[in-house]
Amino acid sequence: MPRGRIPQPKALNDLKGDPGKRRRNTTEPTPPRDWPDKPDYLDPVASVEWDSVVDLLDNMGLLSSADRAAIEMYCSAYSRYRAAEDNVRKFGEVLVSPKNRYPMVSPYVTTMNRNLETCRKFLLEFGLTPAARARMRTAITKDTGTDELTGYMRIA
């Protein structure tokens, strides 16, 4: 297995730019630019998050049906995070052990943190965090008079 950082997809690389002018992979496969089908077995929280993430990725020009499984895994982890968060609010972060009456960390906190970390990793992969966006760049094109849309943004 190759060592080092996991390579970024070309679309994210183009947005982030390459100040070091490193050699890029020019043979990267181009995924289809279409909407993935939403799985019908997602729970309501995951389904709402699916719609939100798919819309964001489409607006950023990063949506592909090839990412269906990754989006599904993110949405499922997000739903589990939200369920654990609700239980932490309901029962508290610290529980009293029924056996010896000592305080202990709620298992919901552990579940919440594990799914939170999973969500964070997926959001970084998709470029959907402030830190990931801060590394991206866009270029404003000047109006040349040949286009009826002025001041539009294009991906550099």
Legacy VTK file of the C-alpha trace (Angstrom):
# vtk DataFile Version 3.0
C-alpha trace
ASCII
DATASET POLYDATA
POINTS 156 float
0.000 0.000 0.000
1.408 3.438 -0.906
2.496 5.677 1.954
1.843 9.328 2.535
-1.201 11.501 2.229
-4.288 10.272 0.472
-4.446 12.080 -2.879
-7.228 14.610 -3.328
-9.598 14.250 -6.267
-8.879 16.557 -9.199
-11.964 18.694 -8.570
-10.875 19.436 -4.987
-7.271 19.914 -6.094
-8.366 22.453 -8.680
-10.359 24.356 -6.059
-7.551 24.319 -3.501
-4.859 25.246 -5.961
-1.274 24.091 -5.950
1.111 26.756 -4.673
4.019 24.280 -4.776
3.353 23.564 -8.483
3.649 19.852 -7.833
3.048 17.340 -10.558
-0.569 16.215 -10.604
-2.189 13.004 -11.675
-3.362 13.673 -15.219
-4.865 10.209 -15.691
-7.427 10.408 -12.907
-10.753 8.905 -13.993
-13.604 11.378 -14.351
-16.695 10.267 -12.435
-20.115 10.892 -13.953
-21.597 14.276 -13.002
-25.058 13.144 -12.026
-27.203 12.830 -8.947
-26.943 9.563 -7.024
-30.189 7.810 -6.167
-31.166 8.273 -2.534
-31.445 4.929 -0.720
-35.035 4.344 0.369
-33.977 2.707 3.648
-32.448 5.864 5.173
-34.168 6.987 8.360
-35.786 10.452 8.397
-32.765 12.270 9.879
-30.364 10.649 7.398
-32.762 11.358 4.532
-32.911 15.082 5.323
-29.113 15.191 5.632
-28.794 13.345 2.296
-30.855 16.024 0.547
-28.788 18.771 2.140
-25.373 17.248 1.351
-26.288 16.277 -2.213
-27.492 19.814 -2.879
-24.293 21.323 -1.414
-22.030 19.002 -3.398
-23.963 19.745 -6.575
-23.634 23.504 -6.030
-19.880 23.068 -5.496
-19.577 21.003 -8.682
-18.419 17.933 -6.751
-21.483 15.681 -6.948
-21.213 12.316 -8.642
-23.237 9.130 -8.534
-19.922 7.379 -7.869
-20.024 8.875 -4.360
-23.373 7.320 -3.463
-21.985 4.889 -0.884
-19.791 7.515 0.773
-22.707 9.955 1.041
-24.897 7.161 2.408
-22.287 6.224 5.046
-21.915 9.866 6.079
-25.677 10.338 6.395
-26.050 7.144 8.429
-23.227 8.178 10.768
-24.811 11.630 11.091
-28.158 10.065 12.011
-26.500 7.842 14.655
-24.667 10.903 16.004
-27.939 12.814 16.326
-29.642 9.882 18.080
-26.752 9.568 20.552
-26.779 13.351 21.097
-30.495 13.207 21.943
-29.821 10.421 24.455
-26.966 12.371 26.042
-29.321 15.325 26.491
-31.969 13.025 27.942
-29.793 10.945 30.313
-26.734 13.164 30.811
-23.028 12.672 30.099
-22.342 10.903 33.386
-24.385 7.982 34.699
-24.274 6.249 38.055
-23.186 2.632 37.824
-26.008 0.404 39.103
-23.557 -2.140 40.522
-21.235 -0.045 42.691
-22.897 3.418 42.497
-19.797 5.082 40.984
-20.144 7.705 38.273
-19.266 6.579 34.759
-19.277 8.094 31.307
-22.487 7.422 29.439
-22.142 4.915 26.591
-24.095 7.422 24.495
-21.184 9.850 24.803
-18.846 7.220 23.372
-21.251 6.479 20.517
-21.762 10.177 19.879
-18.016 10.883 19.750
-17.293 7.928 17.472
-19.950 8.980 14.964
-18.918 12.624 15.248
-15.376 11.670 14.213
-16.710 9.573 11.324
-18.826 12.515 10.134
-15.868 14.883 10.400
-13.731 12.616 8.222
-16.422 12.368 5.546
-17.001 16.135 5.595
-13.276 16.703 5.070
-13.272 14.230 2.184
-16.114 16.122 0.512
-14.659 19.574 1.263
-17.606 20.571 3.461
-15.844 22.042 6.498
-14.566 25.594 6.990
-10.980 24.309 7.119
-11.420 22.336 3.894
-13.011 25.345 2.183
-10.259 27.654 3.426
-7.803 25.611 1.370
-9.938 26.003 -1.746
-9.802 28.926 -4.104
-12.012 30.320 -6.814
-11.192 32.952 -9.387
-13.512 35.779 -10.346
-13.470 36.237 -14.081
-13.589 39.679 -15.616
-16.451 40.704 -17.836
-15.273 40.486 -21.416
-18.535 41.789 -22.851
-19.145 38.539 -24.734
-21.100 36.913 -21.930
-24.493 38.098 -20.742
-23.729 36.949 -17.192
-21.287 39.332 -15.570
-19.152 38.798 -12.526
-19.830 35.099 -12.362
-17.599 32.725 -10.442
-15.797 29.899 -12.141
-13.633 27.163 -10.725
-10.008 27.947 -11.395
LINES 1 157
156 0 1 2 3 4 5 6 7 8 9 10 11 12 13 14 15 16 17 18 19 20 21 22 23 24 25 26 27 28 29 30 31 32 33 34 35 36 37 38 39 40 41 42 43 44 45 46 47 48 49 50 51 52 53 54 55 56 57 58 59 60 61 62 63 64 65 66 67 68 69 70 71 72 73 74 75 76 77 78 79 80 81 82 83 84 85 86 87 88 89 90 91 92 93 94 95 96 97 98 99 100 101 102 103 104 105 106 107 108 109 110 111 112 113 114 115 116 117 118 119 120 121 122 123 124 125 126 127 128 129 130 131 132 133 134 135 136 137 138 139 140 141 142 143 144 145 146 147 148 149 150 151 152 153 154 155
